[in-house]
């Protein structure tokens, strides 16, 4: 695979061009027919032995994990996913100003106490100060905790994160380089328009009535139309930056892309509900939007106060929209540790997200041991196949929950599906390769366990269509493909039909071909 690595290099501008992309895009094409390999289903002794032999050799371990197929990153916020160097370059190009004390970016003209962002191109110390303020780079806890430094970063670089199409291109390019097979990204859409609509219709505790008023007179439909147009413009810009459809295009062009709408859990209840409604309406109208997630610190006083109310809101909307096309729910829940929130709040967030909020996936789930009846909860999560998005680096940096303190192993022992994620790769200076390396070094995982993590990630993605596997978390091929070499060039007729009709199965088929190539490389 030839990678267009130069795209995200610092100081290289992304090409911008006009044009609009439709609701469907070329990266959903069924190009699975070109892959020739077959993937072994069981253990791969030679590959296992190779990994065991390099566990304590950082360079060779990184090479091995870098080559490993990694499913997809199920928990990535667009604004935090791209390198902070990319954001700084955007600030320089857009002529933004940087506060010399807080290092917050803002629009020109620059006032007293500010410097032009472009000064960072010639002042390395100034550039370093900005990057440290905008990320966890070199951070040492002191008067400011890792938690506070992390969440403050978003407000500091916010003015530099307006070019979503360019950011999507960087995100897609990096995902392809990491050997991922789909893109699922969280972002915000039309937040101001939702706030204005909510202000117009007013607040209320009757969810059915509030929902009706939000949809009345086509007001929400107009916002949905605008959000779809946003996606058109961003995808067109992304594909231009990646040179999609042209010679030398970036492999990121081939990855199917889906959006999760971010709902700000610290907003007023009626605004939170309005954002949720937008997310569900978008999922009904546009296959590129697949669901919602609540964002912002879970320990924020407003988020804590309104947690149960927000779960009831999701429960109500789930009852209205849980049909084809399905609007999915994945929630930040249990991103807490003792001392961040009252002890009482560590006892129910994850369970309430699943039982009341109908979450299909849980982001973080760090405080599971503090929940009421944690063993019962683990059993329930396993039975319902609720996946936990495991963010090892993020949880260590923000919550100081690392290594043996992390519940990653407990989830796996209980049979709860898990997938490794980055959370905010740019801010945290991580990537999927680093997350898999951490899983190997901290938890002693074997190759087949890494392969299961990657398969599980795609299986629990919100890509439309049936899975390649016969049942959730059972990586046995569906009946249609049981007799076909996985990832092979000539699937049986029934298997070919399954792949043609399912974006998810196509992505999984490509990954199986990649696993065969990987295993061939490291077999002996």
DABELDA-V447131 format. One record per residue. N is the residue number from 0. PSI is psi as a letter, one per 40 degrees, with the letter a starting at -180 (NA if undefined). Layout:
{{N PSI} {N PSI}}
This chain:
{{0 h} {1 h} {2 h} {3 g} {4 d} {5 e} {6 d} {7 e} {8 i} {9 h} {10 e} {11 h} {12 i} {13 h} {14 h} {15 h} {16 i} {17 a} {18 i} {19 i} {20 i} {21 i} {22 d} {23 i} {24 i} {25 d} {26 e} {27 e} {28 i} {29 g} {30 e} {31 e} {32 e} {33 e} {34 h} {35 e} {36 i} {37 i} {38 h} {39 i} {40 d} {41 a} {42 i} {43 g} {44 d} {45 d} {46 d} {47 d} {48 d} {49 d} {50 d} {51 d} {52 e} {53 e} {54 d} {55 e} {56 g} {57 d} {58 d} {59 d} {60 d} {61 d} {62 d} {63 d} {64 d} {65 d} {66 e} {67 h} {68 h} {69 f} {70 b} {71 i} {72 h} {73 e} {74 g} {75 h} {76 h} {77 d} {78 d} {79 e} {80 d} {81 i} {82 i} {83 d} {84 d} {85 d} {86 d} {87 d} {88 d} {89 d} {90 d} {91 d} {92 d} {93 e} {94 f} {95 i} {96 i} {97 h} {98 h} {99 e} {100 d} {101 e} {102 f} {103 h} {104 i} {105 i} {106 i} {107 i} {108 i} {109 h} {110 a} {111 h} {112 e} {113 i} {114 i} {115 h} {116 d} {117 e} {118 d} {119 e} {120 d} {121 e} {122 g} {123 d} {124 d} {125 d} {126 d} {127 d} {128 d} {129 d} {130 d} {131 d} {132 d} {133 e} {134 a} {135 e} {136 h} {137 e} {138 h} {139 h} {140 h} {141 b} {142 d} {143 h} {144 i} {145 d} {146 d} {147 d} {148 d} {149 d} {150 d} {151 d} {152 d} {153 d} {154 d} {155 d} {156 e} {157 d} {158 e} {159 e} {160 f} {161 e} {162 g} {163 d} {164 d} {165 d} {166 d} {167 d} {168 d} {169 d} {170 d} {171 d} {172 d} {173 d} {174 d} {175 d} {176 d} {177 e} {178 f} {179 i} {180 e} {181 i} {182 h} {183 h} {184 i} {185 h} {186 i} {187 i} {188 h} {189 f} {190 d} {191 d} {192 d} {193 d} {194 d} {195 d} {196 d} {197 d} {198 d} {199 d} {200 d} {201 i} {202 i} {203 i} {204 e} {205 h} {206 d} {207 d} {208 d} {209 d} {210 d} {211 d} {212 d} {213 d} {214 e} {215 i} {216 f} {217 e} {218 d} {219 d} {220 d} {221 d} {222 d} {223 d} {224 d} {225 d} {226 d} {227 d} {228 d} {229 d} {230 d} {231 d} {232 d} {233 d} {234 d} {235 d} {236 d} {237 d} {238 d} {239 d} {240 d} {241 e} {242 f} {243 h} {244 e} {245 i} {246 h} {247 f} {248 i} {249 i} {250 e} {251 d} {252 d} {253 e} {254 h} {255 h} {256 h} {257 i} {258 i} {259 h} {260 h} {261 h} {262 h} {263 h} {264 e} {265 e} {266 i} {267 i} {268 d} {269 d} {270 d} {271 d} {272 d} {273 d} {274 d} {275 d} {276 d} {277 d} {278 d} {279 d} {280 d} {281 d} {282 d} {283 d} {284 d} {285 h} {286 e} {287 d} {288 h} {289 e} {290 a} {291 i} {292 i} {293 h} {294 i} {295 i} {296 h} {297 d} {298 e} {299 i} {300 d} {301 d} {302 d} {303 d} {304 d} {305 e} {306 d} {307 d} {308 d} {309 d} {310 d} {311 d} {312 d} {313 d} {314 d} {315 d} {316 d} {317 d} {318 d} {319 d} {320 e} {321 g} {322 i} {323 h} {324 h} {325 h} {326 h} {327 i} {328 h} {329 h} {330 h} {331 h} {332 h} {333 f} {334 f} {335 i} {336 i} {337 h} {338 d} {339 d} {340 i} {341 i} {342 d} {343 d} {344 e} {345 e} {346 e} {347 e} {348 d} {349 d} {350 d} {351 d} {352 d} {353 d} {354 d} {355 d} {356 e} {357 f} {358 h} {359 d} {360 i} {361 h} {362 h} {363 c} {364 f} {365 d} {366 f} {367 d} {368 d} {369 e} {370 i} {371 h} {372 g} {373 d} {374 d} {375 d} {376 d} {377 d} {378 d} {379 d} {380 d} {381 d} {382 d} {383 e} {384 f} {385 h} {386 i} {387 h} {388 h} {389 h} {390 g} {391 d} {392 d} {393 d} {394 d} {395 d} {396 d} {397 d} {398 e} {399 f} {400 h} {401 i} {402 b} {403 e} {404 e} {405 i} {406 e} {407 d} {408 d} {409 d} {410 d} {411 d} {412 d} {413 e} {414 e} {415 h} {416 h} {417 i} {418 i} {419 h} {420 i} {421 d} {422 c} {423 g} {424 d} {425 d} {426 d} {427 e} {428 f} {429 i} {430 i} {431 d} {432 d} {433 d} {434 d} {435 d} {436 d} {437 d} {438 d} {439 d} {440 d} {441 d} {442 e} {443 f} {444 i} {445 i} {446 d} {447 d} {448 d} {449 d} {450 d} {451 d} {452 d} {453 d} {454 d} {455 d} {456 d} {457 d} {458 d} {459 e} {460 i} {461 e} {462 i} {463 i} {464 i} {465 i} {466 i} {467 d} {468 i} {469 d} {470 i} {471 h} {472 e} {473 g} {474 f} {475 h} {476 i} {477 i} {478 d} {479 d} {480 e} {481 d} {482 e} {483 h} {484 h} {485 h} {486 e} {487 i} {488 e} {489 g} {490 i} {491 i} {492 d} {493 d} {494 d} {495 d} {496 d} {497 d} {498 d} {499 d} {500 e} {501 h} {502 d} {503 d} {504 d} {505 d} {506 d} {507 d} {508 d} {509 d} {510 d} {511 d} {512 d} {513 d} {514 d} {515 d} {516 d} {517 d} {518 d} {519 d} {520 d} {521 e} {522 g} {523 NA}}
